[in-house]
Amino acid sequence: MQTIFIMVKCELGQAYKVADEAVQAIEQVSEVHSTSGEYDLLIKCYLPDDQDIGHFVTESVQTLPGVKDTFTLIAFKAFS
C-alpha cells in the first residue's frame, strides 16, 4: 500500500465542495483536511502498490470540479 498526500489549491469559494466531492467520489481518499496557507486542502490517499500515482492524481483529483492546482507528496514510512 502506498500513502500519498495531495495539497490542493481550489478556485475561490470551492474548497468545501471539492473536499466533499473527493471524499464521496474517490475510493482511495482516506481523509481531507482544510488548511491555511498557499493550499486549501490536504488529501490523504492510500493506493495499491501497483497503482500509478501520476495517473491517479491527474485523472482522479485534478479533474474534480473546482481544483486549480495540486502538489503531491509521497510518504515513505509512518511513525507512531
Biopython code that builds the backbone (N, CA, C, O; Angstrom):
import numpy as np
from Bio.PDB.StructureBuilder import StructureBuilder

atoms = [
    (1, "MET", "N", (0.849, -1.177, 0.000)),
    (1, "MET", "CA", (0.000, 0.000, 0.000)),
    (1, "MET", "C", (0.894, 1.238, 0.000)),
    (1, "MET", "O", (1.857, 1.315, 0.763)),
    (2, "GLN", "N", (0.572, 2.203, -0.855)),
    (2, "GLN", "CA", (1.293, 3.470, -0.935)),
    (2, "GLN", "C", (0.452, 4.561, -0.282)),
    (2, "GLN", "O", (-0.763, 4.612, -0.469)),
    (3, "THR", "N", (1.099, 5.427, 0.480)),
    (3, "THR", "CA", (0.412, 6.569, 1.074)),
    (3, "THR", "C", (0.906, 7.826, 0.392)),
    (3, "THR", "O", (2.111, 8.049, 0.285)),
    (4, "ILE", "N", (-0.030, 8.652, -0.072)),
    (4, "ILE", "CA", (0.341, 9.939, -0.651)),
    (4, "ILE", "C", (-0.518, 11.032, -0.031)),
    (4, "ILE", "O", (-1.634, 10.792, 0.429)),
    (5, "PHE", "N", (0.034, 12.228, -0.033)),
    (5, "PHE", "CA", (-0.683, 13.414, 0.409)),
    (5, "PHE", "C", (-0.735, 14.368, -0.770)),
    (5, "PHE", "O", (0.284, 14.627, -1.411)),
    (6, "ILE", "N", (-1.912, 14.886, -1.055)),
    (6, "ILE", "CA", (-2.072, 15.812, -2.163)),
    (6, "ILE", "C", (-2.550, 17.139, -1.606)),
    (6, "ILE", "O", (-3.619, 17.225, -1.000)),
    (7, "MET", "N", (-1.752, 18.168, -1.816)),
    (7, "MET", "CA", (-2.140, 19.517, -1.426)),
    (7, "MET", "C", (-2.878, 20.118, -2.615)),
    (7, "MET", "O", (-2.403, 20.047, -3.748)),
    (8, "VAL", "N", (-4.041, 20.710, -2.353)),
    (8, "VAL", "CA", (-4.910, 21.178, -3.434)),
    (8, "VAL", "C", (-5.216, 22.665, -3.277)),
    (8, "VAL", "O", (-5.614, 23.124, -2.207)),
    (9, "LYS", "N", (-5.019, 23.409, -4.373)),
    (9, "LYS", "CA", (-5.492, 24.787, -4.466)),
    (9, "LYS", "C", (-6.822, 24.732, -5.189)),
    (9, "LYS", "O", (-6.957, 24.074, -6.221)),
    (10, "CYS", "N", (-7.797, 25.426, -4.639)),
    (10, "CYS", "CA", (-9.139, 25.414, -5.232)),
    (10, "CYS", "C", (-9.480, 26.782, -5.813)),
    (10, "CYS", "O", (-8.905, 27.803, -5.435)),
    (11, "GLU", "N", (-10.428, 26.771, -6.737)),
    (11, "GLU", "CA", (-10.989, 28.033, -7.216)),
    (11, "GLU", "C", (-11.634, 28.718, -6.004)),
    (11, "GLU", "O", (-12.068, 28.053, -5.064)),
    (12, "LEU", "N", (-11.690, 30.031, -6.038)),
    (12, "LEU", "CA", (-12.250, 30.773, -4.911)),
    (12, "LEU", "C", (-13.656, 30.289, -4.577)),
    (12, "LEU", "O", (-14.509, 30.161, -5.455)),
    (13, "GLY", "N", (-13.880, 30.024, -3.299)),
    (13, "GLY", "CA", (-15.185, 29.608, -2.812)),
    (13, "GLY", "C", (-15.542, 28.149, -3.054)),
    (13, "GLY", "O", (-16.678, 27.749, -2.797)),
    (14, "GLN", "N", (-14.601, 27.342, -3.541)),
    (14, "GLN", "CA", (-14.917, 25.967, -3.909)),
    (14, "GLN", "C", (-14.317, 24.899, -2.992)),
    (14, "GLN", "O", (-14.554, 23.711, -3.208)),
    (15, "ALA", "N", (-13.558, 25.288, -1.988)),
    (15, "ALA", "CA", (-12.817, 24.314, -1.171)),
    (15, "ALA", "C", (-13.724, 23.270, -0.519)),
    (15, "ALA", "O", (-13.399, 22.083, -0.534)),
    (16, "TYR", "N", (-14.841, 23.685, 0.044)),
    (16, "TYR", "CA", (-15.716, 22.722, 0.723)),
    (16, "TYR", "C", (-16.382, 21.779, -0.272)),
    (16, "TYR", "O", (-16.576, 20.600, 0.023)),
    (17, "LYS", "N", (-16.727, 22.288, -1.436)),
    (17, "LYS", "CA", (-17.314, 21.438, -2.476)),
    (17, "LYS", "C", (-16.292, 20.423, -2.982)),
    (17, "LYS", "O", (-16.621, 19.255, -3.186)),
    (18, "VAL", "N", (-15.059, 20.868, -3.183)),
    (18, "VAL", "CA", (-14.000, 19.958, -3.636)),
    (18, "VAL", "C", (-13.741, 18.894, -2.581)),
    (18, "VAL", "O", (-13.605, 17.717, -2.914)),
    (19, "ALA", "N", (-13.671, 19.287, -1.317)),
    (19, "ALA", "CA", (-13.431, 18.325, -0.235)),
    (19, "ALA", "C", (-14.528, 17.276, -0.187)),
    (19, "ALA", "O", (-14.249, 16.082, -0.083)),
    (20, "ASP", "N", (-15.770, 17.718, -0.263)),
    (20, "ASP", "CA", (-16.896, 16.795, -0.218)),
    (20, "ASP", "C", (-16.868, 15.829, -1.404)),
    (20, "ASP", "O", (-17.084, 14.628, -1.235)),
    (21, "GLU", "N", (-16.604, 16.347, -2.585)),
    (21, "GLU", "CA", (-16.557, 15.503, -3.783)),
    (21, "GLU", "C", (-15.415, 14.492, -3.703)),
    (21, "GLU", "O", (-15.578, 13.340, -4.106)),
    (22, "ALA", "N", (-14.267, 14.913, -3.190)),
    (22, "ALA", "CA", (-13.120, 13.999, -3.064)),
    (22, "ALA", "C", (-13.463, 12.832, -2.145)),
    (22, "ALA", "O", (-13.168, 11.681, -2.465)),
    (23, "VAL", "N", (-14.078, 13.121, -1.017)),
    (23, "VAL", "CA", (-14.442, 12.076, -0.057)),
    (23, "VAL", "C", (-15.502, 11.144, -0.633)),
    (23, "VAL", "O", (-15.429, 9.928, -0.456)),
    (24, "GLN", "N", (-16.482, 11.714, -1.321)),
    (24, "GLN", "CA", (-17.597, 10.923, -1.838)),
    (24, "GLN", "C", (-17.231, 10.116, -3.088)),
    (24, "GLN", "O", (-17.686, 8.984, -3.248)),
    (25, "ALA", "N", (-16.417, 10.691, -3.967)),
    (25, "ALA", "CA", (-16.222, 10.109, -5.297)),
    (25, "ALA", "C", (-14.949, 9.288, -5.470)),
    (25, "ALA", "O", (-14.860, 8.476, -6.391)),
    (26, "ILE", "N", (-13.958, 9.490, -4.594)),
    (26, "ILE", "CA", (-12.668, 8.815, -4.798)),
    (26, "ILE", "C", (-12.439, 7.813, -3.679)),
    (26, "ILE", "O", (-12.210, 8.183, -2.528)),
    (27, "GLU", "N", (-12.505, 6.557, -4.033)),
    (27, "GLU", "CA", (-12.400, 5.462, -3.065)),
    (27, "GLU", "C", (-11.087, 5.485, -2.275)),
    (27, "GLU", "O", (-11.071, 5.126, -1.098)),
    (28, "GLN", "N", (-10.003, 5.896, -2.903)),
    (28, "GLN", "CA", (-8.681, 5.856, -2.274)),
    (28, "GLN", "C", (-8.457, 6.977, -1.262)),
    (28, "GLN", "O", (-7.469, 6.956, -0.529)),
    (29, "VAL", "N", (-9.355, 7.948, -1.214)),
    (29, "VAL", "CA", (-9.207, 9.060, -0.269)),
    (29, "VAL", "C", (-9.549, 8.586, 1.136)),
    (29, "VAL", "O", (-10.633, 8.057, 1.383)),
    (30, "SER", "N", (-8.604, 8.785, 2.053)),
    (30, "SER", "CA", (-8.791, 8.403, 3.444)),
    (30, "SER", "C", (-9.379, 9.558, 4.253)),
    (30, "SER", "O", (-10.304, 9.368, 5.042)),
    (31, "GLU", "N", (-8.838, 10.739, 4.050)),
    (31, "GLU", "CA", (-9.311, 11.913, 4.773)),
    (31, "GLU", "C", (-8.924, 13.181, 4.032)),
    (31, "GLU", "O", (-7.969, 13.199, 3.255)),
    (32, "VAL", "N", (-9.679, 14.237, 4.287)),
    (32, "VAL", "CA", (-9.417, 15.546, 3.683)),
    (32, "VAL", "C", (-9.441, 16.581, 4.795)),
    (32, "VAL", "O", (-10.358, 16.605, 5.615)),
    (33, "HIS", "N", (-8.427, 17.434, 4.816)),
    (33, "HIS", "CA", (-8.338, 18.498, 5.821)),
    (33, "HIS", "C", (-8.311, 19.843, 5.114)),
    (33, "HIS", "O", (-7.636, 19.995, 4.096)),
    (34, "SER", "N", (-9.035, 20.818, 5.643)),
    (34, "SER", "CA", (-8.882, 22.184, 5.146)),
    (34, "SER", "C", (-7.654, 22.766, 5.843)),
    (34, "SER", "O", (-7.412, 22.493, 7.019)),
    (35, "THR", "N", (-6.885, 23.567, 5.115)),
    (35, "THR", "CA", (-5.633, 24.096, 5.637)),
    (35, "THR", "C", (-5.530, 25.589, 5.361)),
    (35, "THR", "O", (-6.211, 26.121, 4.485)),
    (36, "SER", "N", (-4.677, 26.248, 6.115)),
    (36, "SER", "CA", (-4.373, 27.644, 5.843)),
    (36, "SER", "C", (-3.096, 27.689, 5.010)),
    (36, "SER", "O", (-2.367, 26.701, 4.913)),
    (37, "GLY", "N", (-2.843, 28.827, 4.425)),
    (37, "GLY", "CA", (-1.620, 28.980, 3.647)),
    (37, "GLY", "C", (-1.870, 28.911, 2.155)),
    (37, "GLY", "O", (-2.958, 29.230, 1.677)),
    (38, "GLU", "N", (-0.846, 28.489, 1.424)),
    (38, "GLU", "CA", (-0.882, 28.506, -0.040)),
    (38, "GLU", "C", (-1.893, 27.527, -0.632)),
    (38, "GLU", "O", (-2.451, 27.779, -1.700)),
    (39, "TYR", "N", (-2.129, 26.415, 0.057)),
    (39, "TYR", "CA", (-3.077, 25.407, -0.432)),
    (39, "TYR", "C", (-4.298, 25.367, 0.473)),
    (39, "TYR", "O", (-4.218, 25.689, 1.658)),
    (40, "ASP", "N", (-5.423, 24.970, -0.096)),
    (40, "ASP", "CA", (-6.692, 24.981, 0.627)),
    (40, "ASP", "C", (-7.012, 23.657, 1.309)),
    (40, "ASP", "O", (-7.640, 23.634, 2.367)),
    (41, "LEU", "N", (-6.579, 22.552, 0.699)),
    (41, "LEU", "CA", (-6.905, 21.220, 1.209)),
    (41, "LEU", "C", (-5.681, 20.334, 1.241)),
    (41, "LEU", "O", (-4.762, 20.489, 0.437)),
    (42, "LEU", "N", (-5.677, 19.397, 2.185)),
    (42, "LEU", "CA", (-4.676, 18.343, 2.246)),
    (42, "LEU", "C", (-5.436, 17.019, 2.200)),
    (42, "LEU", "O", (-6.223, 16.711, 3.095)),
    (43, "ILE", "N", (-5.194, 16.250, 1.157)),
    (43, "ILE", "CA", (-5.906, 14.994, 0.951)),
    (43, "ILE", "C", (-4.945, 13.828, 1.182)),
    (43, "ILE", "O", (-3.875, 13.766, 0.576)),
    (44, "LYS", "N", (-5.335, 12.909, 2.058)),
    (44, "LYS", "CA", (-4.545, 11.714, 2.329)),
    (44, "LYS", "C", (-5.167, 10.549, 1.577)),
    (44, "LYS", "O", (-6.366, 10.291, 1.691)),
    (45, "CYS", "N", (-4.336, 9.843, 0.801)),
    (45, "CYS", "CA", (-4.828, 8.731, -0.009)),
    (45, "CYS", "C", (-3.977, 7.492, 0.212)),
    (45, "CYS", "O", (-2.766, 7.578, 0.416)),
    (46, "TYR", "N", (-4.625, 6.350, 0.169)),
    (46, "TYR", "CA", (-3.947, 5.059, 0.179)),
    (46, "TYR", "C", (-4.166, 4.404, -1.171)),
    (46, "TYR", "O", (-5.305, 4.174, -1.579)),
    (47, "LEU", "N", (-3.074, 4.104, -1.867)),
    (47, "LEU", "CA", (-3.149, 3.487, -3.186)),
    (47, "LEU", "C", (-2.545, 2.089, -3.151)),
    (47, "LEU", "O", (-1.583, 1.854, -2.419)),
    (48, "PRO", "N", (-3.085, 1.170, -3.919)),
    (48, "PRO", "CA", (-2.454, -0.147, -4.044)),
    (48, "PRO", "C", (-1.037, 0.018, -4.617)),
    (48, "PRO", "O", (-0.769, 0.963, -5.358)),
    (49, "ASP", "N", (-0.150, -0.897, -4.272)),
    (49, "ASP", "CA", (1.238, -0.800, -4.728)),
    (49, "ASP", "C", (1.362, -0.726, -6.247)),
    (49, "ASP", "O", (2.292, -0.106, -6.763)),
    (50, "ASP", "N", (0.444, -1.345, -6.956)),
    (50, "ASP", "CA", (0.558, -1.376, -8.413)),
    (50, "ASP", "C", (-0.157, -0.209, -9.104)),
    (50, "ASP", "O", (-0.168, -0.146, -10.333)),
    (51, "GLN", "N", (-0.752, 0.713, -8.341)),
    (51, "GLN", "CA", (-1.444, 1.843, -8.949)),
    (51, "GLN", "C", (-0.457, 2.969, -9.228)),
    (51, "GLN", "O", (0.341, 3.335, -8.365)),
    (52, "ASP", "N", (-0.518, 3.507, -10.423)),
    (52, "ASP", "CA", (0.362, 4.596, -10.833)),
    (52, "ASP", "C", (-0.096, 5.905, -10.178)),
    (52, "ASP", "O", (-1.233, 6.337, -10.369)),
    (53, "ILE", "N", (0.795, 6.527, -9.411)),
    (53, "ILE", "CA", (0.460, 7.750, -8.675)),
    (53, "ILE", "C", (0.140, 8.893, -9.628)),
    (53, "ILE", "O", (-0.826, 9.625, -9.414)),
    (54, "GLY", "N", (0.932, 9.053, -10.666)),
    (54, "GLY", "CA", (0.722, 10.140, -11.617)),
    (54, "GLY", "C", (-0.634, 10.070, -12.284)),
    (54, "GLY", "O", (-1.336, 11.076, -12.391)),
    (55, "HIS", "N", (-1.004, 8.879, -12.735)),
    (55, "HIS", "CA", (-2.313, 8.718, -13.365)),
    (55, "HIS", "C", (-3.432, 8.974, -12.354)),
    (55, "HIS", "O", (-4.437, 9.604, -12.683)),
    (56, "PHE", "N", (-3.255, 8.486, -11.123)),
    (56, "PHE", "CA", (-4.286, 8.696, -10.100)),
    (56, "PHE", "C", (-4.509, 10.181, -9.857)),
    (56, "PHE", "O", (-5.650, 10.643, -9.855)),
    (57, "VAL", "N", (-3.435, 10.931, -9.653)),
    (57, "VAL", "CA", (-3.563, 12.355, -9.342)),
    (57, "VAL", "C", (-4.162, 13.116, -10.520)),
    (57, "VAL", "O", (-5.085, 13.912, -10.343)),
    (58, "THR", "N", (-3.645, 12.876, -11.712)),
    (58, "THR", "CA", (-4.117, 13.654, -12.863)),
    (58, "THR", "C", (-5.527, 13.276, -13.296)),
    (58, "THR", "O", (-6.274, 14.134, -13.766)),
    (59, "GLU", "N", (-5.903, 12.018, -13.150)),
    (59, "GLU", "CA", (-7.207, 11.576, -13.629)),
    (59, "GLU", "C", (-8.302, 11.620, -12.562)),
    (59, "GLU", "O", (-9.473, 11.802, -12.894)),
    (60, "SER", "N", (-7.940, 11.456, -11.284)),
    (60, "SER", "CA", (-8.957, 11.393, -10.228)),
    (60, "SER", "C", (-9.084, 12.675, -9.417)),
    (60, "SER", "O", (-10.193, 13.064, -9.050)),
    (61, "VAL", "N", (-7.970, 13.335, -9.134)),
    (61, "VAL", "CA", (-8.008, 14.513, -8.261)),
    (61, "VAL", "C", (-8.017, 15.807, -9.066)),
    (61, "VAL", "O", (-8.853, 16.678, -8.824)),
    (62, "GLN", "N", (-7.107, 15.943, -10.013)),
    (62, "GLN", "CA", (-7.020, 17.195, -10.767)),
    (62, "GLN", "C", (-8.256, 17.464, -11.613)),
    (62, "GLN", "O", (-8.498, 18.607, -11.999)),
    (63, "THR", "N", (-9.029, 16.454, -11.902)),
    (63, "THR", "CA", (-10.236, 16.624, -12.720)),
    (63, "THR", "C", (-11.479, 16.952, -11.898)),
    (63, "THR", "O", (-12.545, 17.180, -12.471)),
    (64, "LEU", "N", (-11.370, 16.980, -10.564)),
    (64, "LEU", "CA", (-12.516, 17.362, -9.737)),
    (64, "LEU", "C", (-12.889, 18.818, -10.038)),
    (64, "LEU", "O", (-12.006, 19.670, -10.143)),
    (65, "PRO", "N", (-14.171, 19.109, -10.177)),
    (65, "PRO", "CA", (-14.586, 20.495, -10.411)),
    (65, "PRO", "C", (-14.120, 21.397, -9.271)),
    (65, "PRO", "O", (-14.325, 21.074, -8.101)),
    (66, "GLY", "N", (-13.496, 22.524, -9.606)),
    (66, "GLY", "CA", (-13.040, 23.477, -8.597)),
    (66, "GLY", "C", (-11.582, 23.349, -8.227)),
    (66, "GLY", "O", (-11.065, 24.189, -7.491)),
    (67, "VAL", "N", (-10.889, 22.309, -8.720)),
    (67, "VAL", "CA", (-9.462, 22.154, -8.430)),
    (67, "VAL", "C", (-8.673, 23.036, -9.386)),
    (67, "VAL", "O", (-8.870, 22.994, -10.601)),
    (68, "LYS", "N", (-7.777, 23.834, -8.816)),
    (68, "LYS", "CA", (-6.967, 24.769, -9.594)),
    (68, "LYS", "C", (-5.536, 24.263, -9.759)),
    (68, "LYS", "O", (-4.943, 24.434, -10.824)),
    (69, "ASP", "N", (-4.974, 23.643, -8.719)),
    (69, "ASP", "CA", (-3.576, 23.195, -8.745)),
    (69, "ASP", "C", (-3.386, 22.140, -7.669)),
    (69, "ASP", "O", (-4.133, 22.102, -6.692)),
    (70, "THR", "N", (-2.380, 21.278, -7.847)),
    (70, "THR", "CA", (-2.064, 20.269, -6.832)),
    (70, "THR", "C", (-0.557, 20.179, -6.630)),
    (70, "THR", "O", (0.230, 20.570, -7.492)),
    (71, "PHE", "N", (-0.179, 19.657, -5.475)),
    (71, "PHE", "CA", (1.213, 19.372, -5.135)),
    (71, "PHE", "C", (1.188, 18.052, -4.386)),
    (71, "PHE", "O", (0.561, 17.948, -3.331)),
    (72, "THR", "N", (1.860, 17.046, -4.916)),
    (72, "THR", "CA", (1.777, 15.696, -4.358)),
    (72, "THR", "C", (3.037, 15.329, -3.585)),
    (72, "THR", "O", (4.155, 15.565, -4.041)),
    (73, "LEU", "N", (2.831, 14.743, -2.399)),
    (73, "LEU", "CA", (3.915, 14.243, -1.562)),
    (73, "LEU", "C", (3.747, 12.735, -1.409)),
    (73, "LEU", "O", (2.647, 12.251, -1.138)),
    (74, "ILE", "N", (4.835, 12.000, -1.583)),
    (74, "ILE", "CA", (4.812, 10.546, -1.406)),
    (74, "ILE", "C", (5.409, 10.236, -0.034)),
    (74, "ILE", "O", (6.528, 10.651, 0.268)),
    (75, "ALA", "N", (4.670, 9.514, 0.784)),
    (75, "ALA", "CA", (5.136, 9.154, 2.127)),
    (75, "ALA", "C", (5.938, 7.859, 2.065)),
    (75, "ALA", "O", (5.543, 6.907, 1.391)),
    (76, "PHE", "N", (7.058, 7.829, 2.768)),
    (76, "PHE", "CA", (7.890, 6.632, 2.799)),
    (76, "PHE", "C", (7.555, 5.720, 3.970)),
    (76, "PHE", "O", (7.459, 4.504, 3.799)),
    (77, "LYS", "N", (7.378, 6.289, 5.154)),
    (77, "LYS", "CA", (7.157, 5.480, 6.353)),
    (77, "LYS", "C", (6.305, 6.271, 7.331)),
    (77, "LYS", "O", (6.472, 7.482, 7.481)),
    (78, "ALA", "N", (5.399, 5.582, 7.988)),
    (78, "ALA", "CA", (4.580, 6.209, 9.033)),
    (78, "ALA", "C", (5.173, 5.848, 10.393)),
    (78, "ALA", "O", (5.553, 4.700, 10.626)),
    (79, "PHE", "N", (5.249, 6.815, 11.269)),
    (79, "PHE", "CA", (5.742, 6.594, 12.624)),
    (79, "PHE", "C", (4.595, 6.809, 13.607)),
    (79, "PHE", "O", (3.744, 7.673, 13.399)),
    (80, "SER", "N", (4.580, 6.019, 14.674)),
    (80, "SER", "CA", (3.543, 6.217, 15.678)),
    (80, "SER", "C", (4.125, 6.058, 17.066)),
    (80, "SER", "O", (3.404, 6.188, 18.056)),
]
sb = StructureBuilder()
sb.init_structure("model")
sb.init_model(0)
sb.init_chain("A")
sb.init_seg("    ")
for serial, (resi, resn, name, xyz) in enumerate(atoms, 1):
    if name == "N":
        sb.init_residue(resn, " ", resi, " ")
    sb.init_atom(name, np.array(xyz, "f"), 0.0, 1.0, " ", f" {name:<3s}", serial, name[0])
structure = sb.get_structure()
